[in-house]
């Protein structure tokens, strides 16, 4: 078990999640003149992705510094890896197609984080 990889993977998710929360209003406004309901939906989805990444990051870091060798912790790490890969695939087919660099970075950041967690439990 390599705690450094686990912490780097968790911190990457955590920081990318936090970075999602700051530009929420600008992201929603970037969609132009859309209905109020659509603005609420985009706001909700944008915040949910950020909060999900924050949760995955905190969970990974918490387990890494408390009891990363526990059988349950290892199972949770595998679920974190799976979730990050799912987010990467979704981002690859959606946000990656948008002509805006931060959207294009999402799948790679998710995969980097998943790879770090994977290396953390394998090394």
C-alpha positions, 0 to 999 in steps of 0.5 A, a space after each residue: 500500500 502506497 499512501 503517497 499515491 492514494 493521497 495524490 489521487 484523492 487530492 487531485 479529485 478533491 482539488 478538481 471538485 473544488 475548482 468546479 464550484 467557483 465558476 458555476 455562475 459563469 458556466 450557467 451564464 455561458 449557455 446564454 438565454 435559456 429557461 430558468 428551469 434549465 439554468 437550475 438543472 445546469 447549476 445542479 449538475 455542475 455542483 453535483 459533479 464538483 461535490 462528488 469529486 470532493 467526496 471521492 477525494 476526501 474519502 480516499 485521503 481519509 482512508 489513506 491516512 487512517 487505515 488503508 490496509 483494511 479489507 473494507 478500505 481496499 474495496 472502497 478504493 476500488 469503488 472510487 477507481 470505478 467511479 472516476 473511470 465512469 466519470 472519465 468516460 462520460 466526460 470523454 463523450 460530453 465535455 471533451 467535445 466542447 472547445 474549452 480547455 478545462 472541459 477537455 482536461 476532465 477525462 484525463 484528470 479523472 483517469 490520473 486520479 484513478 491511476 494514482 489510487 490504483 497504484 496506491 493499492 497495488 504498490 
